[in-house]
Amino acid sequence: MGMGNISRVDGAIGAALLALMAGLLALAIVHRSDQAHSAPPAIAPASPSAASASTTTAATASTGTAATTSSTGTASTTDSTATTGSTNRGAGPTPAPVSGSVSAVGDSILLDIQPYLQTQVPGARIDGLVSRQFETGIGVVQAERATGTLGTVLVVELGTNGSVTTSDFDAMMQAASGVKRVVFVNINVPRSWMAPDNAVLAAGVARYPGVAELADWNALSTGHPEWFTPDQVHLEPAGAQALATLVAQYA
């Protein structure tokens, strides 16, 4: 083969190689372009409105939880307060106040609470006597009514020293005729007549609705042995204060 023919062959081979390389380069460029177009898009940050909505939802949920907790706490507080108030009274709801003067007739327990009661019910007329019986107290009330010194409210603290009968109760109510409210204080003494006396007082109050009231000292003081002196009848200052407060709520 002549030199001219060889040169032409080499030129053709070179041209083919160049064409092949150009083709490979074009394929590479197209491949990279396809990868760029098929890549997943970047995660964009939430828009301000979406973020605000998310925050509002979270805040609402949080507020709802707090409200539930607060409501539960309030209910618990209310139940506790209700229970405490009932315990402090030692009876049902305290009746509305009655205007006018207050008279109190009783035994040595009334003498125990006298200074505290006079502080809480200024001007109260108090007639206490050691070992006084219920029937004797009826006479005291009759005498006060006759002299015009009987108060608009009468507190009867009797029964510590002996039995009280249904007829005794009715006689006391008759003696107190015209009084707007008669408050009977029941007893807490380690004596055989305690339960029967308290039953008579409770039944008697029920027979005179709107006038007679029961100050349930027995319920209030049970569970408080520290309120009593060693004889378990008379009162330490704390007990006297507690009973005076109870009576004052009705007087």
Secondary structure, DSSP 8 states (H G I E B T S, - for coil): --HHHHHHHHHHHHHHHHHHHHHHHHHHHHHHHHHHHHS--------HHHHHHHHHHHHHHHHHHHHHHHHHHHHHHHHHHHHHHHHHHTSSS------S-EEEEESHHHHHHHHHHHHHSTT-EEEE-TT--HHHHHHHHHHHHHHT---SEEEEE--TTS---HHHHHHHHHHTTT-SEEEEE----SSTTHHHHHHHHHHHHHHSTTTEEEE-HHHHHTT-GGGB-TTSSSB-HHHHHHHHHHHHTT-
